[in-house]
Amino acid sequence: MAFKFMNKELVIVFVKNIQLGKVKTRLAKTVGDDNAVKVYKALLEITENVTKNISADVCIHFSETLDETIWKNTKKTIQHGEDLGARMKNAFKTSFEKGYERIVLIGSDLPSLTTAHLNTALTKLKYNDIVFGPAEDGGYYLVGLSKMHDFIFENKPWSETHLLETTLNEIKTKKATYDVLETLNDIDTIEDLNAFPQLMKLISN
């Protein structure tokens, strides 16, 4: 009898439901809600393509409701928690409880993200407790765990420029092992968008 062994690696993607006025809100202040939605849709497509051919399992965590029009034939669920930290902590906790051993979580607003970034993060988790993908704004675009560490998601300065620094300092005091990927820039403002001409075209039409 053949047994199907479960994949021990998982990529979680946090996705906001596409609604006017609720996606890329900082960018929308400059380019308007309609253009912000155009940009976010393009970023979702990039992220979906990056996760298509990865060997790990993939699960999409939507902010409010399941959307079957994107990431077809992929596991989907809803985020749970009062703030970003709680939502990420719950996503990791439930995934570890399902038996996954190496879990990476990303957002969906990274035009430079590649499948190689995800594979590298999962490989680093074979030798480390934690892995981060640093963002240019001082936060991080990726966090991965090989064991549950609740403190990473608790009492943190979300959306502040010292988020990653604060988190790494705490990791060092806990004597957990960690590694980092290359620094990338996510899209939050018009200045961020200017670095990606293919996305700028979307708002000039």
Secondary structure, DSSP 4 states (H G I P E B T S, - for coil): ----PPPSEEEEEEE----TTTSSHHHHHHH-HHHHHHHHHHHHHHHHHHHHT-SSEEEEEESSS--TTSSTTSEEEE--SSSHHHHHHHHHHHHHHTT-SEEEEE-S--TT--HHHHHHHHHHTTT-SEEEEEBTTSSEEEEEESS--GGGGSS--TTSTTHHHHHHHHHHHHT--EEE---B----SHHHHHT-HHHHHHHH-
